[in-house]
């Protein structure tokens, strides 16, 4: 029994979500291999070989794999899928794009968003916005799995000594092409990898107030900035800052929610945080039900005072 982890990388380094997925793969039992499909991605393959617990890295290199186009990556996975009992992807935008294609081609049921490996064929995953946990057992010969990265500790990025094997790259099928990307640059930590997150909600009232209140606190703490869906929909913050079921799933060491009422959709994305601090003037706000520390106060007064105290 051998598991294959599909690495997320930038052709130079391995992204953190891959490390959590390796931990899930190790829990399935047997050896763990990593597929690094990219272009001029030798450095990423070498980085993957250093991950603790990995037995082998399969490196497929071609121009068609440079930008992680789902059709080409799926073809690469399918080319070697017969060697594996489990194929695991991080439950990120990239993983969710490729995994269903692989599952459909293999004619198996995808097991989505797992948070625990019970045994080699049995897994736990959240349903109903995280309000219930389903235990799923699969009889498929190959398990195609996406892994909720917040459910697993990251494997050590160093200490491994896996062999790197070169695989023939799948041909570019020409069904899609990479046109370009517009990536916002920020000095802040990436939201899904941040140890501290400060999030603002609709109560902030405007994008100006959002920046005026939330940014100084995030600066003091060296934190990433998040937002509720309501704040994003109102235009107070950009889409890529949304935390929640339809945004990003996060589990930082510290999560500060300012002016967020705590709708189920938002709680599903952050309630696994180690310490949750809620600031809200409504004592009945649902956010207090998951908060470790709650402050019933006007955020426009409380947050600046907190910044001064820091």
C-alpha atoms as one frame of an Amber mdcrd trajectory, in Angstrom:
protein
   0.000   0.000   0.000   1.529   3.280  -1.165   0.121   6.814  -1.081   0.806
   9.608  -3.579   0.720  13.257  -2.472   0.324  15.856  -5.206   2.657  18.691
  -4.244   1.700  22.343  -4.410   4.723  24.400  -5.347   5.952  27.433  -7.267
   8.606  25.488  -9.221  11.179  26.589  -6.642   9.789  25.643  -3.235   7.082
  23.490  -1.696   4.008  25.226  -0.268   2.996  24.587   3.312  -0.267  22.803
   2.443   1.786  19.922   1.035   3.351  19.272   4.446  -0.052  18.824   6.103
  -1.120  16.514   3.292   1.990  14.372   3.803   0.967  13.894   7.446  -2.457
  12.663   6.313  -0.812  10.310   3.801   1.465   8.859   6.491  -1.619   8.125
   8.600  -3.014   5.998   5.754  -0.120   3.551   6.236   2.541   2.329   3.834
   5.064   4.396   1.903   4.439   7.988   0.856   5.543   9.338  -2.529   5.248
  12.945  -3.715   4.561  14.043  -7.283   6.208  17.334  -8.241   4.773  18.277
 -11.647   6.157  21.539 -12.989   8.666  23.206 -15.281  12.279  23.800 -14.242
  11.091  22.565 -10.858  14.229  20.716  -9.796  14.559  22.890  -6.696  10.989
  22.062  -5.645  11.663  18.348  -6.168  14.783  18.546  -3.987  12.804  20.396
  -1.319  10.139  17.673  -1.434  12.827  15.030  -0.948  13.751  16.663   2.379
  10.261  16.264   3.862  10.292  13.826   6.757   8.517  10.545   6.072   8.623
  10.713   2.276  10.106   7.660   0.559  10.253   8.875  -3.039   9.742  12.025
  -5.093   8.498  11.697  -8.654   9.534  14.684 -10.734   7.736  15.371 -14.002
   9.059  18.370 -15.888   7.498  19.996 -18.961   6.443  23.440 -20.161   2.776
  22.378 -20.047   3.071  21.760 -16.302   4.614  25.143 -15.495   1.462  26.825
 -14.225  -0.414  23.898 -12.735  -3.190  23.771 -15.334  -5.701  21.259 -13.998
  -6.068  19.265 -17.224  -2.345  18.689 -17.588  -1.680  17.958 -13.925  -4.587
  15.496 -13.855  -3.159  13.714 -16.912   0.198  13.471 -15.143  -1.409  11.987
 -12.032  -3.401   9.491 -14.103  -0.238   8.362 -15.879   1.102   6.930 -12.606
  -2.127   6.391 -10.636  -2.126   2.604 -11.062   0.843   2.356  -8.675  -1.047
   3.814  -5.692  -3.774   2.932  -3.227  -4.325   6.529  -2.082  -3.939   9.794
  -4.019  -4.058  12.863  -1.792  -4.394  16.551  -2.653  -4.464  19.573  -0.338
  -8.027  20.941  -0.192  -6.879  24.228  -1.717  -8.122  25.920  -4.871  -5.511
  24.000  -6.869  -6.181  20.643  -5.262  -9.944  21.004  -5.607  -9.461  21.784
  -9.296  -7.450  18.659 -10.099  -8.786  15.986  -7.721 -12.320  15.671  -9.212
 -10.864  15.179 -12.698  -8.669  12.369 -11.427 -11.521  10.727  -9.504 -13.851
  10.920 -12.499 -11.292   9.374 -14.857 -10.617   6.566 -12.366 -14.389   6.112
 -11.872 -14.132   6.368  -8.077 -15.857   8.556  -5.490 -13.771  11.472  -4.280
 -13.431  11.732  -0.490 -13.400  15.457   0.166 -11.978  17.643   2.908 -10.905
  14.946   5.356  -9.870  16.017   8.848  -8.880  12.613  10.254  -7.664   9.243
   8.989  -9.368   6.518  11.027  -7.886   3.666   8.983  -6.689   3.039   5.441
 -10.283   2.993   4.140 -12.117   5.139   6.716 -11.958   8.899   7.131 -13.685
  11.744   8.948 -14.884  14.890   7.201 -17.028  17.855   8.287 -20.560  18.295
   6.952 -23.293  20.881   7.563 -20.743  23.721   7.735 -18.715  21.809  10.298
 -21.615  21.233  12.691 -21.395  17.458  12.232 -18.600  15.049  11.393 -19.249
  12.242   8.911 -17.265   9.019   9.049 -16.814   7.805   5.481 -15.654   4.326
   4.462 -14.558   3.660   0.892 -14.332   0.312  -0.876 -12.751   1.840  -4.007
  -9.453   0.302  -5.038  -7.942   3.802  -5.263  -8.923   6.485  -2.763  -8.846
  10.005  -4.212  -8.770  12.354  -1.226  -8.610  16.076  -0.563  -7.160  17.013
   2.819  -8.321  19.918   4.968  -4.879  21.135   5.925  -5.987  22.646   9.236
  -6.907  19.142  10.414  -3.341  17.824  10.297  -0.032  19.023  11.685   2.604
  19.894   9.099   5.257  17.273   8.446   8.824  18.413   9.116  10.191  20.151
   6.020  13.691  18.828   6.703  15.170  15.584   7.907  14.019  13.371   5.047
  16.203  11.779   2.409  13.865  10.567  -0.322  15.120   9.530  -3.726  14.119
  11.704  -6.686  12.925   9.803  -9.738  12.258  11.431 -13.082   8.986  10.505
 -14.798   7.971  11.081 -18.394   5.814  14.191 -18.576   2.285  13.843 -19.907
   1.664  15.664 -23.168  -0.038  19.050 -23.067  -3.623  18.304 -24.087  -4.187
  21.854 -25.353  -7.606  22.213 -23.724  -6.528  25.196 -21.681  -3.702  27.691
 -21.719  -2.157  30.008 -19.169  -2.827  33.646 -20.043  -1.516  35.488 -16.998
  -1.959  36.134 -13.315  -2.473  39.186 -11.141  -1.075  38.417  -7.719  -1.411
  40.919  -4.911   1.919  41.437  -3.177   1.888  41.836   0.590   4.450  41.956
   3.352   1.946  40.243   5.626   1.868  36.485   6.233  -0.274  34.459   3.835
  -3.728  34.043   5.374  -3.869  30.240   5.462  -0.334  29.958   6.889  -0.433
  32.824   9.416   0.013  32.165  13.133  -2.030  35.263  14.047  -5.048  36.611
  12.150  -7.032  39.780  12.820 -10.422  39.744  11.085 -13.010  42.465  10.678
 -16.732  42.257  10.015 -19.626  44.260   8.704 -19.798  46.326  11.915 -16.773
  48.314  10.720 -19.091  50.139   8.326 -16.721  51.055   5.477 -13.455  50.110
   3.822 -11.864  53.239   5.305 -12.852  52.240   8.842 -11.805  48.645   8.157
  -8.282  49.807   7.292  -8.208  52.446  10.022  -9.149  50.000  12.815  -7.886
  46.570  11.722  -4.555  47.452  10.081  -2.824  49.016  13.134  -3.674  45.971
  15.278  -2.435  43.573  12.601   0.763  45.641  12.266   1.405  45.483  16.014
   0.935  41.717  16.103   2.625  40.896  12.779  -0.663  39.313  11.793  -2.486
  38.497   8.580  -5.765  40.314   7.934  -9.026  38.457   7.359 -12.626  39.454
   6.834 -16.102  38.009   7.135 -18.179  37.324   4.046 -20.455  40.246   4.940
 -17.485  42.621   5.027 -16.216  41.329   1.693 -19.668  41.515   0.065 -19.999
  45.096   1.284 -16.675  45.991  -0.338 -14.789  46.675   2.889 -12.093  44.102
   2.069 -10.954  42.176  -1.035 -12.215  38.648  -1.767  -8.898  36.968  -1.016
  -9.206  37.986   2.653 -12.518  36.166   3.192 -12.483  33.594   5.980 -15.274
  31.041   6.057 -16.910  28.092   4.374 -16.861  29.827   0.985 -13.573  31.603
   1.729 -10.411  30.316   3.345 -10.263  27.747   6.135  -7.783  28.880   8.789
  -6.538  27.578  12.143  -3.972  30.045  13.496  -2.560  30.137  17.013  -4.555
  33.341  17.645  -7.682  34.569  15.838  -9.079  38.001  16.724 -12.601  38.684
  15.420 -13.608  42.356  15.596 -17.193  43.247  14.748 -17.983  39.756  13.437
 -21.311  38.336  14.590 -20.295  34.744  13.922 -22.601  33.332  11.250 -22.270
  29.558  10.725 -20.537  30.189   7.407 -17.776  32.170   9.121 -17.407  29.861
  12.116 -16.850  26.914   9.766 -13.699  28.608   8.524 -12.023  29.559  11.812
 -13.401  27.655  14.795 -10.403  25.284  14.844  -8.145  28.228  15.774  -6.165
  27.540  18.940  -7.240  30.749  20.749 -10.208  32.860  19.601 -10.746  36.423
  20.835 -14.057  38.087  19.998 -14.802  41.808  20.257 -18.484  42.644  19.744
 -20.983  44.952  21.426 -23.827  42.426  20.990 -23.747  40.022  23.973 -25.883
  37.548  22.000 -23.483  37.371  19.025 -22.866  33.709  18.070 -19.104  34.373
  17.864 -18.992  34.325  21.673 -20.061  30.658  21.656 -16.710  29.622  20.152
 -14.518  32.368  21.662 -11.949  31.598  24.340 -11.960  35.281  25.311 -14.890
  37.621  24.687 -14.983  41.385  25.050 -18.422  42.990  24.974 -17.454  46.442
  23.788 -17.576  48.929  20.918 -14.755  47.850  18.603 -14.062  51.475  17.620
 -13.052  52.103  21.239 -11.674  48.711  22.241  -9.369  48.009  19.293  -7.470
  51.347  19.396  -7.060  50.892  23.173  -5.680  47.398  22.551  -3.239  48.808
  19.979  -2.049  51.429  22.507  -1.594  48.760  25.176   0.535  46.693  22.828
